Amino acid sequence: MNSEDKSIISLFFSRSERAITAVSNKYGLYCGKIAMNILQNEADKEETLNDTWLKAWNTIPPKNPNPLKAYLGMLTRTIAINPDNIGIILRKRVFLSEASSL
């Protein structure tokens, strides 16, 4: 694990909100690419990223992922392909398209 990832993990363990900023800055593009490849929608990608950072916040600690990049990628994929999330996303798209046609 590189020193930057160690410091990010340390921020999570100390429950510093700077951990979210740090992980988003370092891995936002990587995780965003994963989410976009699955969801094909910018708004859904952003929502998935927010859910990924929240899941990381809720699981680190006790987890101490090494490598951090792979862990965040796994969280992103899991959230993006979750059937419950896909159902919510589809309902939102239908609602928004109906609302825009009014």
Disulfide bonds with the S-S distance in Angstrom:
none
